[in-house]
Amino acid sequence: MSEPRGDEAVELLQTLIRNACVNDGTEESGQEIRNADVLATFLEGAGLEVERFHAAPGRTSLVARIEGTDPDAPSLCLNGHTDVVPVNIDGWREDPFGGEIIDNEVWGRGAVDMLELTSSMAVVTRAIARSGTRLRGDLVFFAVADEEAGSAYGARWVGDHHPEAITTDFLLTENGGLHGGTTDDPTISMVVGEKGIAWRRLKVRGTPGHGSRPYRSDNALVKAAAVVQRLAEYQPGPRFHEIWRPQVDAMGVDDDIKAILLDDGAIDEALAVLPNAAQAGHIHACTHTTFSPNVVGSQTKTNIIPDAVDVEVDIRTLPGERTEDVEAHLREALGDLYDQVDIEILLDEPSTHSRVDTPLWDSMQKAVANPFPTSRISPSLSVGFTDARVHRELGAVSYGAGLMSPNLSPTEFGRRFHGNDERIDIESIHLTTQFYADVVADLLG
């Protein structure tokens, strides 16, 4: 196979960022057809046939497949989403949709989540097609819409309507490849599972009235404020899952800190005083069910006491938790306000994970060893969701995998997700592109 070019991935990333496929959760947003068209042109130029899937107007995903020579060989899907989350332009130092290179970093919304990985996947797929290399197993490139809002117009839709197009033995998607550990035991984390999603809309009820007479009124907004406060104060205890110990082992912390992180009676007190708030937030999310009230809405005006206010809550569940556990959490958190709230399920999907005793895991270790011969890959749990859950339902062993620069800290990388000044260094793009090429060559070659 001819070597894929990291500079091609950089240029493609810039184009995808500039297309501004912003997904705000509504059906008409996203318009991923813009990025799908770019990727189709890029791949078709190498002789690949591209199949498009339109879940709704403008909500386009595409699949390109390179057939293998051996039907008994393993198959691999590279899943890269093409949508990005909204931005607050006032919070950015640079144009969030400029895709500019500044100090050897590509700036823009989607630079780390996950257009840089999508670009690298496309470049590797194109390089294989152009070289005429015959793989033993099938390689599928899946450029998918709507990952950021739950996959209803993307992987979930394609999986429901055209599962044959994306069903493979193995899958790689976002977002591993961060360095950790110690000098004597360097590690690179790869995502083997993710927390569950339990998004809820809480409709808080009240009684309408005139805003000039608030005394002893039944104001839904006032009650909603209390609901938000109780959710913010609710602190369920820690619970350690099977992936947590390997994550702690890979952190490179001393034995005393490791003991605290593995002690459900000590971890919360330690997190409360940890100087690095971002690190504390990540460790907390890995070990707790979390509740984040993020949206409040009311269809009323200034001089009307509202009779209904919606509060949308982002709940992330731990492995093993189900719908009834979420209900129990909300009942405990809200107390006497629980019966004054109507609860609507927006998303309800349990935590999923994949085993690591697989040929793909071995191929990833070999690929990492090429640039980093002393590093070992380590399993981790993602606190966010990805399309991997859809592919696991279709039977695929699924990992989040890339390969970042050792100069990019996990804390800084995490801060850029859905944040201001999102950007990725060019070294990471080159490393990731070569990583995917090496994995494909070892697993399918």
Secondary structure, DSSP 8 states (H G I E B T S, - for coil): -----HHHHHHHHHHHHHT--B--SSTTS--THHHHHHHHHHHHTTT--EEEEEEETTEEEEEEEE--S-TTS--EEEEEE--B----GGG-SS-TTS--EETTEEESTTTTTTHHHHHHHHHHHHHHHHHT---SS-EEEEEES-GGGTSTTTHHHHHHH-HHHH--SEEEES---EEEE-SSSEEEEEEEEE-EE--EEEEEE---EETT--TT---HHHHHHHHHHHHHH--------TTHHHHHHTT---HHHHHHHT-TTTHHHHHHH-S-HHHHHHHHHHHS-EEEEEEEE----TTEE-SEEEEEEEEEE-TT--HHHHHHHHHHHHGGGGGGEEEEES--B--EE--S-SHHHHHHHHHHHTT-TT-EEEEEEESS--THHHHHHTT-EEEE-----TTS-HHHHHHHTTSTT-EEEHHHHHHHHHHHHHHHHHHH-
